[in-house]
Structures are given as C-alpha cells and as structure tokens.
Amino acid sequence: MTAESEAAIAAENARIGAMLSDRGLTPDQIFRIMRDQVHPAMQEALAAVEAGADVDDIVFEIRRRDGHE
C-alpha cells in the first residue's frame, strides 16, 4: 500500500468517525462499528490485540496461515 492510499484511507476513516461522533456515538462504539466493517483477518487481529496478544505474533500467524510466510 502506498503512502498516498494510506493517507486517503486515514482521511476517510477520520471523516466517518467525525460523522458518527457528531451523531452522539462514543469512541468505543465508533471503533466497534469500523472494526466490524473490515476483513475477517483484521477482525481476528484486532480482537487478539484487545486481548493482549503481541502484534508481531498475530501478523506472522495470519501471514503464515494465508501462505505468505
């Protein structure tokens, strides 16, 4: 992913987050909504991080499982 596409995604996420916040949602509610809209592997990774897992271990395991390592 290029820096430009990462910036575009970040800007869109910020726009959506601001819109939801303006409608009275809490940051936790916004996070859960956005988390539920991502790829299943990302949902798995986010849940593991929330549970205290090491990010590098999660990324390695997902990449290994998907045949990238």
C-alpha positions in Angstrom: 0.0 0.0 0.0 1.3 3.4 -0.9 1.6 6.3 1.5 -1.0 8.1 -0.7 -3.5 5.3 -0.3 -2.8 5.0 3.4 -3.4 8.8 3.7 -6.7 8.5 1.8 -7.9 5.7 4.0 -7.0 7.6 7.1 -8.8 10.7 5.9 -11.9 8.6 5.1 -11.8 6.9 8.4 -11.5 10.3 10.2 -14.4 11.7 8.2 -16.6 8.7 9.1 -15.5 8.8 12.7 -16.4 12.5 12.9 -19.8 11.9 11.3 -20.6 9.2 13.8 -19.3 11.3 16.7 -21.5 14.2 15.6 -24.4 11.8 15.9 -23.6 11.0 19.5 -21.7 7.8 19.3 -18.8 7.2 21.8 -15.3 6.4 20.5 -15.7 2.8 21.6 -18.9 2.5 19.6 -17.3 4.0 16.6 -14.3 1.6 16.9 -16.6 -1.4 17.1 -18.6 -0.2 14.0 -15.4 0.3 12.0 -13.8 -2.9 13.2 -16.9 -4.9 12.1 -16.5 -3.5 8.6 -13.1 -4.9 7.9 -11.7 -8.1 6.5 -12.2 -11.1 8.8 -8.4 -11.5 9.3 -8.3 -7.9 10.5 -11.2 -8.5 12.9 -9.3 -11.5 14.3 -6.1 -9.5 14.7 -7.9 -6.6 16.4 -9.6 -9.0 18.8 -6.3 -10.6 19.7 -4.6 -7.2 20.3 -7.5 -6.2 22.5 -6.9 -9.4 24.5 -3.3 -8.5 24.9 -1.6 -10.6 22.2 1.7 -9.4 20.6 1.0 -7.6 17.3 4.1 -9.1 15.5 3.0 -12.6 16.5 -0.5 -12.0 15.2 0.7 -10.7 11.9 3.2 -13.5 11.4 0.5 -16.1 12.2 -2.1 -14.6 9.8 0.5 -14.3 7.0 1.7 -17.9 7.6 -1.8 -19.2 7.6 -2.6 -17.4 4.4 0.6 -18.7 2.7 2.7 -15.5 2.7 5.4 -16.8 5.1 
